[in-house]
Amino acid sequence: MTSGIRHPMRPKPPRQGEIFYTRFVPSVGQYLSFRCASLSPKPVAYNGPSSSTSSLNLPKQHQPTTSLSSLPTHISVAAVADLTPPSPLAEPQDTSAMTDLQLLNKWMNIDRVSKFWGVSGTQDVQETFLRNNLTSKHSFPAIGLWDGKPFGYFEIYWVKEDILGKHLGNEVRDYDRGVHVLVGEDEFRGKNRVKCWITGLAHWAFVQDYRTNAVVLEPRVDNER
């Protein structure tokens, strides 16, 4: 029982820093990945594939306009990321060289993000926020990456135990999933990118547990976009 809601026992979420989904997206010529968020004081190193390090030739019709010309054999295989210190040559705002707390501090203090999430302020505020979400029983926090570069924060939850489940009532099944989203990097905003990551998350949810019947995304009523 969670907050008065009867539900099945849930499998444990991925470990902190663990990549749980990766796939190549031909329309943008990059790899989309998701990993569990981490409280590590060091940046989480990305050891997955990128468009500049692939190893098998792509069919000509799927080659992007970038220099990408190959696809690795280990696509869609989850991997556990190592934790390594940032490169001394990395730029301060290079998201791949930032800890997850630094990422959240940057993103949550963007006006358009703060309006809907309400977690702006010092890094201590985001640490409490992330720590609570990592210990949640009905959801887990994730970081989205394009070619290993973090671009946004996601919360993947079981709808039945979420406040949304109270509104959907009997329409919610035991293994339905929901997603909360923020895209923090402007270069990765836009409808084309949205279609990529939302279908990627749905793909993961349906494959991760075949009892999942639906995946929902519920924008706030005053989110006009």
VEXDREN-2710 file (C-alpha; in Angstrom, 1 decimal):
% VEXDREN-2710
k/r/px/py/pz
1/MET/0.0/0.0/0.0
2/THR/1.3/3.5/-1.0
3/SER/-0.7/6.5/0.2
4/GLY/-3.8/4.3/0.5
5/ILE/-3.3/2.8/-3.0
6/ARG/-3.0/-0.9/-3.4
7/HIS/-0.5/-2.0/-6.1
8/PRO/1.9/-4.8/-7.0
9/MET/5.4/-5.0/-5.6
10/ARG/7.6/-2.9/-8.0
11/PRO/11.0/-4.0/-9.4
12/LYS/13.9/-1.9/-8.3
13/PRO/14.8/1.0/-10.6
14/PRO/18.3/1.2/-12.3
15/ARG/21.2/2.0/-10.1
16/GLN/22.5/5.6/-9.8
17/GLY/24.5/6.4/-12.9
18/GLU/23.3/3.3/-14.8
19/ILE/22.4/3.6/-18.5
20/PHE/19.1/1.8/-19.0
21/TYR/18.3/2.7/-22.6
22/THR/20.2/3.5/-25.8
23/ARG/19.2/3.7/-29.4
24/PHE/20.4/5.4/-32.6
25/VAL/18.0/8.0/-34.1
26/PRO/18.6/8.3/-37.8
27/SER/16.6/11.5/-38.2
28/VAL/19.1/13.5/-36.1
29/GLY/22.2/11.3/-36.6
30/GLN/22.8/10.8/-32.9
31/TYR/22.4/8.3/-30.1
32/LEU/19.7/8.9/-27.5
33/SER/20.4/7.5/-24.0
34/PHE/18.8/7.6/-20.6
35/ARG/20.5/6.8/-17.3
36/CYS/19.4/7.0/-13.7
37/ALA/20.3/10.3/-12.0
38/SER/23.1/10.3/-9.5
39/LEU/24.1/12.1/-6.3
40/SER/27.8/11.5/-7.0
41/PRO/30.1/14.5/-6.4
42/LYS/31.8/13.6/-9.7
43/PRO/30.3/13.8/-13.2
44/VAL/29.0/10.5/-14.5
45/ALA/31.2/9.4/-17.4
46/TYR/29.4/8.3/-20.6
47/ASN/30.8/5.1/-21.9
48/GLY/28.1/4.4/-24.5
49/PRO/28.1/4.8/-28.3
50/SER/28.2/8.2/-30.0
51/SER/27.8/9.2/-33.6
52/SER/31.6/9.7/-33.9
53/THR/32.6/6.3/-32.5
54/SER/30.3/3.8/-34.2
55/SER/31.7/0.7/-36.0
56/LEU/29.2/-0.8/-38.5
57/ASN/28.3/0.8/-41.8
58/LEU/24.7/2.2/-42.0
59/PRO/22.6/1.8/-45.1
60/LYS/23.1/4.8/-47.4
61/GLN/19.4/5.9/-47.0
62/HIS/19.9/6.2/-43.2
63/GLN/23.1/8.1/-43.2
64/PRO/22.6/11.6/-41.6
65/THR/24.1/14.8/-42.9
66/THR/26.8/14.7/-40.2
67/SER/29.9/12.5/-40.4
68/LEU/28.2/9.5/-39.0
69/SER/28.7/6.4/-41.1
70/SER/28.4/3.4/-38.8
71/LEU/26.4/1.7/-36.1
72/PRO/27.8/-0.4/-33.2
73/THR/26.8/-3.9/-32.4
74/HIS/25.9/-3.2/-28.8
75/ILE/23.1/-0.8/-29.5
76/SER/20.2/-0.9/-26.9
77/VAL/22.3/-2.9/-24.4
78/ALA/22.2/-1.3/-20.9
79/ALA/25.6/-0.5/-19.4
80/VAL/26.7/0.7/-16.0
81/ALA/28.5/4.1/-16.2
82/ASP/31.7/4.7/-14.4
83/LEU/32.2/7.8/-12.3
84/THR/35.2/9.8/-13.3
85/PRO/36.4/13.4/-12.5
86/PRO/35.8/16.1/-15.2
87/SER/38.5/16.8/-17.7
88/PRO/40.7/19.8/-16.7
89/LEU/40.3/21.1/-20.3
90/ALA/36.5/20.9/-20.2
91/GLU/34.5/24.1/-20.4
92/PRO/32.6/25.1/-17.2
93/GLN/29.2/24.8/-19.0
94/ASP/30.0/21.6/-20.8
95/THR/27.1/19.5/-19.5
96/SER/29.1/16.3/-19.9
97/ALA/31.6/17.6/-17.4
98/MET/29.0/18.6/-14.8
99/THR/27.6/16.5/-11.9
100/ASP/23.9/15.8/-11.9
101/LEU/23.4/18.3/-9.1
102/GLN/25.2/21.0/-11.1
103/LEU/22.9/20.1/-14.1
104/LEU/19.8/20.4/-12.0
105/ASN/21.0/23.7/-10.5
106/LYS/21.5/25.1/-14.0
107/TRP/18.3/23.8/-15.4
108/MET/16.0/24.4/-12.5
109/ASN/17.0/28.1/-12.4
110/ILE/15.9/28.7/-16.0
111/ASP/12.8/30.9/-15.8
112/ARG/10.7/28.7/-18.1
113/VAL/11.6/25.6/-16.1
114/SER/11.3/27.2/-12.7
115/LYS/7.7/28.3/-13.6
116/PHE/6.5/24.7/-13.8
117/TRP/8.9/22.8/-11.5
118/GLY/9.3/25.3/-8.6
119/VAL/12.7/23.9/-7.6
120/SER/14.9/27.0/-8.3
121/GLY/17.5/28.2/-5.8
122/THR/20.8/27.1/-4.5
123/GLN/22.2/23.6/-5.2
124/ASP/21.1/22.5/-1.7
125/VAL/17.5/22.9/-2.9
126/GLN/18.2/20.6/-5.9
127/GLU/20.1/18.1/-3.7
128/THR/17.1/17.7/-1.4
129/PHE/14.8/17.4/-4.5
130/LEU/17.0/14.7/-6.1
131/ARG/17.6/12.8/-2.9
132/ASN/13.9/12.5/-2.3
133/ASN/13.3/11.3/-5.8
134/LEU/16.0/8.7/-5.6
135/THR/14.3/7.2/-2.6
136/SER/10.8/7.4/-4.0
137/LYS/8.9/4.1/-4.1
138/HIS/6.8/4.9/-7.1
139/SER/9.2/6.7/-9.5
140/PHE/12.9/7.3/-10.3
141/PRO/14.8/10.3/-11.8
142/ALA/16.7/10.0/-15.0
143/ILE/19.0/12.1/-17.2
144/GLY/18.6/12.2/-21.0
145/LEU/21.6/12.3/-23.2
146/TRP/22.3/12.9/-26.9
147/ASP/25.6/11.4/-27.9
148/GLY/26.5/11.3/-24.2
149/LYS/25.7/15.0/-23.6
150/PRO/23.0/15.6/-20.9
151/PHE/20.1/17.6/-22.2
152/GLY/17.2/17.1/-19.8
153/TYR/15.7/15.6/-16.6
154/PHE/13.0/13.0/-16.5
155/GLU/10.9/11.3/-13.8
156/ILE/9.5/7.9/-14.7
157/TYR/6.7/6.8/-12.5
158/TRP/4.0/4.2/-11.9
159/VAL/0.7/6.0/-12.7
160/LYS/-1.4/4.0/-10.2
161/GLU/0.5/5.5/-7.2
162/ASP/0.8/9.0/-8.7
163/ILE/-1.7/11.8/-8.2
164/LEU/-2.6/11.4/-11.8
165/GLY/-3.9/7.9/-11.0
166/LYS/-6.5/9.4/-8.7
167/HIS/-7.9/11.3/-11.6
168/LEU/-7.8/8.4/-14.1
169/GLY/-9.4/5.9/-11.6
170/ASN/-10.2/2.5/-13.0
171/GLU/-8.6/3.4/-16.4
172/VAL/-5.2/2.9/-14.8
173/ARG/-3.7/-0.6/-14.9
174/ASP/-1.1/-1.9/-12.5
175/TYR/1.9/-1.5/-14.7
176/ASP/1.1/1.8/-16.6
177/ARG/3.9/4.3/-16.6
178/GLY/4.0/8.1/-16.7
179/VAL/6.8/10.7/-17.4
180/HIS/7.6/14.1/-16.1
181/VAL/9.9/16.1/-18.3
182/LEU/12.2/19.1/-18.6
183/VAL/14.6/19.9/-21.4
184/GLY/17.3/22.1/-20.1
185/GLU/19.5/22.6/-23.1
186/ASP/18.1/24.9/-25.8
187/GLU/20.0/23.2/-28.6
188/PHE/18.0/20.0/-28.0
189/ARG/14.5/21.6/-27.8
190/GLY/12.0/21.3/-30.6
191/LYS/9.2/19.0/-31.9
192/ASN/11.6/16.7/-33.8
193/ARG/13.6/16.0/-30.7
194/VAL/10.5/15.6/-28.5
195/LYS/9.2/12.9/-30.8
196/CYS/12.5/11.0/-30.5
197/TRP/12.8/11.0/-26.7
198/ILE/9.1/10.4/-25.9
199/THR/8.9/7.4/-28.2
200/GLY/12.2/6.2/-26.8
201/LEU/10.9/6.3/-23.3
202/ALA/7.7/4.6/-24.4
203/HIS/9.7/1.9/-26.1
204/TRP/11.7/1.3/-23.0
205/ALA/8.6/1.1/-20.8
206/PHE/6.8/-1.4/-23.0
207/VAL/9.9/-3.6/-23.4
208/GLN/11.1/-3.3/-19.8
209/ASP/7.8/-4.8/-18.5
210/TYR/5.4/-6.4/-21.0
211/ARG/2.5/-5.9/-18.6
212/THR/2.7/-2.1/-19.3
213/ASN/-0.5/-1.2/-21.1
214/ALA/0.0/2.6/-21.5
215/VAL/2.5/5.4/-21.1
216/VAL/1.2/8.8/-20.2
217/LEU/2.5/12.4/-20.3
218/GLU/0.4/15.1/-18.6
219/PRO/1.4/18.7/-19.2
220/ARG/0.1/21.2/-16.6
221/VAL/-3.1/23.0/-17.6
222/ASP/-1.4/26.4/-17.9
223/ASN/1.4/25.0/-20.1
224/GLU/0.2/26.5/-23.4
225/ARG/2.9/25.0/-25.5
END
